[in-house]
Amino acid sequence: MTTTIQISDKTITVLKMLRDQFRVPSYDALLQVLIQKVEKPKKTLWGAGGKLSMKEILKNLRDEHDRY
């Protein structure tokens, strides 16, 4: 099913640029790529510290000039 939408000249300029940047053949493909980027779950830093204890992680967290 094909649908027509009205967009501003500025928007079509940006869409053309993004279509070239992502190297997709159509605006439909571009919109699918952009939707996937928005819906993709964010990566968290949970577990990034490995097996370090909380004390080891926080040990050098403050800057030298903050210490007295």
Secondary structure, 3 states (H helix, E strand, C coil): CCCCCCCCHHHHHHHHHHHHHHCCCCHHHHHHHHHHHHHCCCCCCCCCCCCCCHHHHHCCCCCHHHCC
